[in-house]
């Protein structure tokens, strides 16, 4: 039983060490290749994230990834600690040229 505890502790340590080495990725700027480095992320979903972001708009919340085809709550939970969203600059309001 003690051996199992030691093995589980070693696995937990190695998992945490791996997580500490990963950089946090901005999902609004990440390339497909960068997204593929996330735990459990395959090339299909990584491509779908970039396509969704390009076709729609930058993500405003991490949970917006659930709108992407192939993304599940389980996948999102697995990558949540490794992703971030940099706030996009607010658009500059243009004066209404039709009013006097």
Secondary structure, DSSP 8 states (H G I E B T S, - for coil): -HHHHHHHHHHHHHHHHHHHHS--EETTT--HHHHTTSTT--HHHHHHHHHHHHHS---SSGGGGGGSTT--HHHHHHHGGGEE------------TT--
